[in-house]
Amino acid sequence: MAVTLEDLAYNKVKVAISKGYIKKGSKLKEVSLAKSLNMSRATVKGAVKRLVFEGLAEYSPNKGASVVNPSLEEIQESFLVRAQLEKMAASLAATKLKPKDFLELYMLIEKEKNIFKARELNLYYEINNAIHLRIAEKSGNQVLFHYIKELLQKTTIYLILFDPFYQLVEINNTSPAEHQKIVQLLEDKNRKQAGLAMEHHLESAASGIDINRLLPNDYLTV
């Protein structure tokens, strides 16, 4: 599929938000962005609409589109609920996954490793989410799958905003190894341990949130 100018604008603004160049809560001014990107306002408008659709920005009739600015409490609560739902999904999927599913999961984990090395943010989260959604889908519970998918999209936004993906030159990414462990336990049909491993994995992901990027510069601990 050919990359359009809107795709380029979308990716550039998304990376700028991820790197903190565009601050959380900031208004996404289409005229200014169009000038900075040397693109038409219509192109930037389409890119901003995509950011709103995926949840990285929010739209207000009076203010226009702004980068989301979630609270620490909202982030912690979302990860807590997601961890419990995916723990349940992993436990249920342990007896339903087929050999072809495990082959696909292991291939996705290898892709995850390679994409992380290349620092391709969009593709990295796409692959990561595919691993989680495949396991959730195989739980056989459509209501559970629906809520996991919804929370996965929400928490991915938090990771894009606050995870130090771009901030560190070297980072110890434990995600592929944790995914590998989960899949191996699923392959062994160890329902309880697979569920616990999934819970631990999501707790680990939540702990990667950079609190210093979340709190204001004048924040004081008393």
C-alpha positions as CSV (number, residue, x, y, z in Angstrom):
1,M,0.0,0.0,0.0
2,A,1.4,3.4,-1.0
3,V,2.2,5.9,1.8
4,T,0.2,9.1,1.4
5,L,1.0,12.6,2.6
6,E,-1.6,12.2,5.3
7,D,0.2,9.0,6.5
8,L,3.4,11.0,6.7
9,A,1.8,13.8,8.6
10,Y,0.1,11.4,11.0
11,N,3.3,9.6,11.7
12,K,5.3,12.7,12.2
13,V,2.8,14.3,14.6
14,K,2.5,11.0,16.5
15,V,6.3,10.7,16.9
16,A,6.5,14.3,18.0
17,I,3.9,13.6,20.7
18,S,5.7,10.4,21.7
19,K,9.0,12.3,22.1
20,G,7.4,15.0,24.1
21,Y,8.0,17.7,21.5
22,I,4.2,18.3,21.5
23,K,3.1,18.3,25.1
24,K,0.2,16.5,26.6
25,G,-2.9,18.6,26.7
26,S,-1.5,20.9,23.9
27,K,-3.9,22.1,21.2
28,L,-3.1,20.6,17.8
29,K,-3.2,23.8,15.7
30,E,-3.7,22.7,12.1
31,V,-2.3,25.9,10.5
32,S,0.9,25.8,12.6
33,L,1.4,22.1,12.0
34,A,0.8,22.5,8.3
35,K,3.5,25.2,8.2
36,S,6.0,23.1,10.2
37,L,5.4,20.0,8.1
38,N,5.3,22.0,4.8
39,M,2.0,20.3,4.0
40,S,-1.5,21.5,3.3
41,R,-3.9,22.2,6.1
42,A,-6.3,19.6,4.6
43,T,-3.6,17.0,4.8
44,V,-2.9,17.8,8.5
45,K,-6.6,18.0,9.3
46,G,-7.0,14.4,8.1
47,A,-4.0,13.3,10.2
48,V,-5.4,15.0,13.3
49,K,-8.7,13.3,12.8
50,R,-6.9,9.9,12.8
51,L,-5.2,10.8,16.1
52,V,-8.6,11.7,17.6
53,F,-10.1,8.4,16.3
54,E,-7.4,6.3,17.9
55,G,-7.6,8.2,21.2
56,L,-4.2,10.0,21.2
57,A,-6.0,13.3,20.8
58,E,-9.5,14.5,21.9
59,Y,-11.8,16.9,20.2
60,S,-13.8,19.7,21.8
61,P,-16.3,21.9,19.8
62,N,-14.9,25.0,21.4
63,K,-11.2,24.2,21.5
64,G,-10.6,21.9,18.6
65,A,-8.3,18.9,18.9
66,S,-5.8,18.5,21.8
67,V,-3.4,15.8,22.9
68,V,-4.9,13.7,25.6
69,N,-3.6,14.2,29.2
70,P,-4.7,11.3,31.4
71,S,-4.2,11.3,35.1
72,L,-2.0,8.8,36.9
73,E,-5.0,7.3,38.6
74,E,-6.7,6.7,35.3
75,I,-3.6,5.0,33.9
76,Q,-3.2,2.8,37.0
77,E,-6.8,1.7,37.1
78,S,-6.9,0.9,33.4
79,F,-3.8,-1.3,33.6
80,L,-5.2,-3.0,36.8
81,V,-8.5,-4.0,35.0
82,R,-6.7,-5.0,31.8
83,A,-4.3,-7.3,33.8
84,Q,-7.2,-9.1,35.4
85,L,-9.2,-9.5,32.2
86,E,-6.1,-10.8,30.2
87,K,-5.2,-13.1,33.1
88,M,-8.7,-14.7,32.7
89,A,-8.3,-14.8,28.9
90,A,-5.0,-16.6,29.1
91,S,-6.4,-19.1,31.5
92,L,-9.3,-19.8,29.1
93,A,-7.2,-19.9,26.0
94,A,-4.8,-22.5,27.4
95,T,-7.0,-25.4,26.3
96,K,-8.2,-23.8,23.0
97,L,-5.0,-22.8,21.2
98,K,-4.0,-25.0,18.3
99,P,-0.5,-25.8,16.9
100,K,-1.0,-23.2,14.1
101,D,-1.8,-20.6,16.8
102,F,1.4,-21.2,18.6
103,L,3.4,-21.0,15.4
104,E,1.8,-17.6,14.7
105,L,2.5,-16.4,18.2
106,Y,6.1,-17.4,18.1
107,M,6.5,-15.6,14.7
108,L,5.0,-12.5,16.2
109,I,7.4,-12.5,19.1
110,E,10.3,-12.7,16.7
111,K,8.9,-9.8,14.8
112,E,8.5,-7.9,18.0
113,K,12.2,-8.3,18.8
114,N,13.3,-7.2,15.4
115,I,11.0,-4.2,15.2
116,F,12.1,-3.0,18.7
117,K,15.7,-3.0,17.5
118,A,14.7,-0.9,14.6
119,R,12.8,1.5,16.9
120,E,9.7,1.4,14.7
121,L,7.2,2.7,17.2
122,N,4.0,2.2,15.2
123,L,4.9,-1.3,14.1
124,Y,6.1,-2.3,17.5
125,Y,2.8,-1.6,19.2
126,E,0.9,-3.1,16.3
127,I,2.8,-6.4,16.8
128,N,2.6,-6.3,20.5
129,N,-1.2,-5.8,20.4
130,A,-1.6,-8.6,17.9
131,I,0.0,-11.1,20.4
132,H,-2.4,-10.0,23.1
133,L,-5.5,-10.0,20.9
134,R,-4.7,-13.5,19.5
135,I,-4.6,-14.9,23.0
136,A,-7.8,-13.0,24.1
137,E,-9.6,-14.1,20.9
138,K,-8.8,-17.7,21.7
139,S,-10.4,-17.4,25.1
140,G,-13.7,-18.1,23.3
141,N,-15.4,-15.4,25.4
142,Q,-16.5,-12.6,23.0
143,V,-17.6,-10.2,25.8
144,L,-14.1,-10.7,27.4
145,F,-12.4,-10.2,24.0
146,H,-14.4,-6.9,23.4
147,Y,-13.4,-5.3,26.7
148,I,-9.8,-6.4,26.4
149,K,-9.6,-4.9,22.9
150,E,-11.0,-1.7,24.2
151,L,-8.6,-1.5,27.1
152,L,-5.7,-2.5,24.9
153,Q,-6.3,0.5,22.7
154,K,-6.5,2.8,25.7
155,T,-3.4,1.5,27.5
156,T,-1.4,1.6,24.2
157,I,-2.1,5.3,24.1
158,Y,-0.7,5.6,27.6
159,L,2.5,3.7,26.7
160,I,2.9,6.0,23.6
161,L,2.6,9.0,25.8
162,F,4.7,7.9,28.8
163,D,6.8,4.9,28.0
164,P,10.5,5.8,27.5
165,F,10.6,4.1,24.1
166,Y,12.4,7.0,22.4
167,Q,14.0,8.6,25.4
168,L,16.6,6.0,26.1
169,V,19.4,5.0,23.8
170,E,19.6,1.6,25.4
171,I,16.6,0.0,27.1
172,N,16.1,-3.4,28.6
173,N,12.9,-4.5,26.8
174,T,11.6,-7.5,28.8
175,S,8.4,-7.8,26.7
176,P,9.5,-10.4,24.2
177,A,10.9,-12.7,26.9
178,E,7.7,-12.3,28.9
179,H,5.5,-13.0,25.8
180,Q,7.7,-16.1,25.2
181,K,7.1,-17.4,28.7
182,I,3.3,-16.8,28.5
183,V,3.1,-18.7,25.2
184,Q,5.2,-21.6,26.5
185,L,2.9,-22.0,29.5
186,L,-0.1,-21.9,27.2
187,E,1.5,-24.6,25.0
188,D,2.0,-26.7,28.2
189,K,-1.7,-26.0,28.9
190,N,-0.8,-24.7,32.3
191,R,-3.8,-22.4,32.8
192,K,-3.0,-21.0,36.2
193,Q,0.7,-20.2,35.5
194,A,-0.2,-18.7,32.1
195,G,-2.7,-16.4,33.7
196,L,-0.2,-15.4,36.4
197,A,2.5,-14.8,33.8
198,M,0.1,-12.6,31.8
199,E,-0.8,-10.6,35.0
200,H,2.9,-10.1,35.8
201,H,3.6,-9.0,32.2
202,L,1.0,-6.3,32.3
203,E,2.2,-5.2,35.8
204,S,5.7,-4.9,34.2
205,A,4.3,-2.8,31.3
206,A,2.5,-0.5,33.7
207,S,5.7,0.0,35.8
208,G,7.5,1.2,32.6
209,I,5.3,4.3,32.6
210,D,7.7,7.3,33.1
211,I,6.1,9.1,36.1
212,N,8.4,12.1,35.5
213,R,6.8,12.7,32.2
214,L,3.4,12.3,33.7
215,L,3.7,14.8,36.6
216,P,4.1,18.6,36.1
217,N,7.6,20.1,36.5
218,D,6.7,21.9,39.7
219,Y,5.3,18.7,41.3
220,L,6.4,18.3,45.0
221,T,6.2,15.1,47.1
222,V,5.2,15.9,50.7
